[in-house]
Amino acid sequence: MTAAERNRQVILVSRPDGIPQAEHFRVAEAPRPSPGPGQVLVRNEWLSVEPAMRGWVSAVANYAEPVAIGQVMRSFAVGQVVESDDPRFPRGTAVVGMFGWQEWAAVDGAAIQRSVEETDLPLSVALGVLGINGVTAHHGLLAIGQPRRGDTVVVSTAAGAVGSCVGQIAKIHGCRTVGIAGGETKRRLCLERFGYDVALDYKAPDFGARLADACASGVDVYFDNTAGAISDAVLPHLAVGARIVVCGTASVASWSPPPLGPRVERHLLVKRARMQGFVIFDHRDEEPAARAELARWVREGRLQYLEDVLDGIEQAPGAIAGLYRGENLGKRLIRLR
Amino acid sequence: MTAAERNRQVILVSRPDGIPQAEHFRVAEAPRPSPGPGQVLVRNEWLSVEPAMRGWVSAVANYAEPVAIGQVMRSFAVGQVVESDDPRFPRGTAVVGMFGWQEWAAVDGAAIQRSVEETDLPLSVALGVLGINGVTAHHGLLAIGQPRRGDTVVVSTAAGAVGSCVGQIAKIHGCRTVGIAGGETKRRLCLERFGYDVALDYKAPDFGARLADACASGVDVYFDNTAGAISDAVLPHLAVGARIVVCGTASVASWSPPPLGPRVERHLLVKRARMQGFVIFDHRDEEPAARAELARWVREGRLQYLEDVLDGIEQAPGAIAGLYRGENLGKRLIRLR
């Protein structure tokens, strides 16, 4: 096959027990698909890499059917419509959807999440700050965390694709922000790029003491992307009426069985606190309004983002494990062209 | 001193590390107090015994200042006004308040929670089903748990003073109720007296399997009075959108340091669930309406209660530890006359 005829794809070949590694995938070649009646052929330009992909390939109870062995890895992607039998998405439209880790996707119009309207912004932001990461931060912080002006908002993975957005939205809403990240580079990014009032390196030996200082007046909102030891350090500092937004569990390698940690009930009881999980796919109808607000903040320069770009689909198999090792700075993306 | 001149009191003599035992208290005699200007002299008839007393004597961060060493043990009590310099509470009025574990209390009117209006009902219910236990069950289930008709509501310490009330209010609201209690006697009480649809003995060898059967359609509300192993067994059965009401932690002997348990974050995330603590003293303004509704249900025979009466103030020192051993059936009270 010539390059124009082939469709390189990343296939799930075995089911990981914990975090997906490169060996759980294989890059394969299939013929470039032909769209059927009513379908659209998309040439992917950017593929997304998410911490949530760990759940998408897990056999453990989850919010969606796991990706089947032998199937193309499920993924958000953004690309151009090259052929179309759906008048809503004419040839040349940039579209976002669950097109998978592959170069080409022939999909029904129903599988397309949206046409990209922010044509003044780089196409890749449709997967990050204007995609799942941005709307996750927006809904999680504002609808679940319910911050009030003057609140102290603590964010774990504070320099990450979701966390950096949470910290900035909290600042826009008049909160004091405390970011927790791994290593001095990310800590400085939190301060210099994402405007956190305080940033802490959880790997530093005095992390506990610095966290206690930063949270002396109590933590009103804890946006939790990690669970694990970072959460265990934050929970003793909750303010009365605190809200804990459970968004991700990046620090936990495996949930079968769930690892042990200090019990949380007494904190929740004594502080009249609330700990709540959410799955952003439940809130599709809120997305357009959230995205419009996020895009406005990006254009106004009030919402900064970083991208961690890997070139070529052959980078995809190892990309999730790298996220969990914390090697990325910002939203991790695979660039195809 | 003659009996009419003395005031027997239960004094906190040392601070327990976990659950208060008889040796942490001493029964002492003081002279019967004389009320000062604006004060009221109350002759206590019933003293309350609460699981929450563990927290009231704990030095660990809590929602109230701990009872000081050498002071009368803090307690709800109900009694009669014998002398009064406060026109709101004339002689002969039955009153409820934090009068302490003692026979007589000279208190300011501000220390009186209320006059008992339900004079058609036994006085002791002012401490139980119409007191802290009833209003705790009412607020916790309805305001925090937010049950909907047809929901499955699981209650731990299901036959206890709070739990039995929760189960019955859930039934009144059209829910299916699953009670968890320790031992066959309490299990049968749940079914025969408190109307649970299913009742389970957590000490039974097949508890896990029976719980899985009872919760096959998912737990919509878990009213948690225990934390510990019972909660660990319930959480894997949460329904999507579940609410966990953190009301008490009866099964945990000490919180310094917090014991380890299976992490909860993944359950909360995948099931979009909420886990929330509350302290009933924050909700004083809701009490009159809740109490009126509870009293109506008692009069209509829709809200059953059990009392576990210990006779004489000398029973008080060991009464909290007995609660935590589960030896009581229903609301534990000390009867003074």
Interface residues (C-beta under 8 A of the other chain):
Chain A: G55 A61 N62 Y63 D224 A227 G228 S231 V246 C247 G248 T249 V252 W255 P257 P258 P259 L260 G261 P262 R263 V264 E265 R266 H267 L268 L269 V270 K271 R272 A273 R274 M275 Q276 G277 F278 V279 D282
Chain B: G55 A61 N62 Y63 D224 A227 S231 V246 C247 G248 T249 V252 W255 P257 P258 P259 L260 G261 P262 R263 V264 E265 R266 H267 L268 L269 V270 K271 R272 A273 R274 M275 Q276 G277 F278 V279 D282
